[in-house]
Amino acid sequence: MKTTGGDDTLLPVSSDLDIIKVRQKGRDLAAWADFAILDQTLIATAISEIARNIVTYARRGTIVLKIEEESDRLGLVVIACDQGPGIPDVTQALREHYSTSHGLGMGLPGVRRVMDDFAIESTPGEGTRITMKKWRTKSADAQEQSP
Amino acid sequence: MGVPLIEHDRYLLVPIQSRLTDTELSELRAALLRWVREQHPRGVMIDVTLLDVLDAYAVRTLSDVGHWARLGGAPTVVVGIRSEVAQAMDRFGLAFEEVATAPNWAEGLRVLAESA
């Protein structure tokens, strides 16, 4: 049984190189937590989209990556924070076919669809905080080889 | 940018060698379209085998290449999309536009020959 010890990882996001670094960290953490390769890819892609939103609209922000453990499941948690202009109409930004064509929050509907939990708090003029999680059941641990 | 542009039998072959930032993707798009304008290749084949993420920006940028290269007379094919990346694109609702896809170089060249 692996422990989920260790500090949360706080990563700065202020350039397009950071977008790649942060999504790679997310993939590495997902691989370490035994998420399947498709889930690793979904998580990395979701992080890429929200990191790009930070760079594009807020210029800088942070992303926290951590593992959350419950009795029967394990979650990879991504928390993205910025102090940018905020999203005036979150409902509209999450509408399919709106955000991609209008630029604002590009890819957010897809991110919400792909992650299991997804929440946005946004205040115009103050910033945006996105919390999203991907879960896997712990029954997969039973398939690990015993020494 | 670090992406080799290889001419073979009047096709432009583009094996992407590493993860690309948004800026590098935009530079690649500009370089490919300049090549199409000046060299008039019969087609463009972009190999993305090494990319473990194709997000909205990457898909849109490569679709842009397909659009403008076609206007310049060259069809575009993207080859080597990993299966988990293809599945992720589908789940995110992302799809290439004006770009064909093929599993490998041989199939990619065949697609380009047929769409000429």
HADDOCK unambig.tbl for C-alpha pairs under 7 A between the chains (distance, minus, plus):
assign (segid A and resid 16 and name CA) (segid B and resid 21 and name CA) 5.67 0.50 0.50
assign (segid A and resid 16 and name CA) (segid B and resid 22 and name CA) 6.04 0.50 0.50
assign (segid A and resid 17 and name CA) (segid B and resid 21 and name CA) 5.80 0.50 0.50
assign (segid A and resid 20 and name CA) (segid B and resid 21 and name CA) 6.72 0.50 0.50
assign (segid A and resid 37 and name CA) (segid B and resid 84 and name CA) 6.90 0.50 0.50
assign (segid A and resid 38 and name CA) (segid B and resid 84 and name CA) 5.10 0.50 0.50
assign (segid A and resid 38 and name CA) (segid B and resid 88 and name CA) 6.98 0.50 0.50
assign (segid A and resid 41 and name CA) (segid B and resid 53 and name CA) 6.62 0.50 0.50
assign (segid A and resid 41 and name CA) (segid B and resid 84 and name CA) 6.79 0.50 0.50
assign (segid A and resid 41 and name CA) (segid B and resid 85 and name CA) 6.63 0.50 0.50
assign (segid A and resid 41 and name CA) (segid B and resid 88 and name CA) 6.63 0.50 0.50
assign (segid A and resid 42 and name CA) (segid B and resid 88 and name CA) 5.64 0.50 0.50
assign (segid A and resid 44 and name CA) (segid B and resid 53 and name CA) 6.94 0.50 0.50
assign (segid A and resid 45 and name CA) (segid B and resid 53 and name CA) 5.89 0.50 0.50
assign (segid A and resid 45 and name CA) (segid B and resid 55 and name CA) 5.74 0.50 0.50
assign (segid A and resid 48 and name CA) (segid B and resid 55 and name CA) 6.97 0.50 0.50
assign (segid A and resid 49 and name CA) (segid B and resid 55 and name CA) 6.95 0.50 0.50
assign (segid A and resid 107 and name CA) (segid B and resid 56 and name CA) 6.40 0.50 0.50
assign (segid A and resid 110 and name CA) (segid B and resid 92 and name CA) 4.43 0.50 0.50
assign (segid A and resid 110 and name CA) (segid B and resid 93 and name CA) 6.42 0.50 0.50
assign (segid A and resid 111 and name CA) (segid B and resid 92 and name CA) 6.77 0.50 0.50
assign (segid A and resid 114 and name CA) (segid B and resid 91 and name CA) 6.51 0.50 0.50
assign (segid A and resid 114 and name CA) (segid B and resid 92 and name CA) 6.66 0.50 0.50
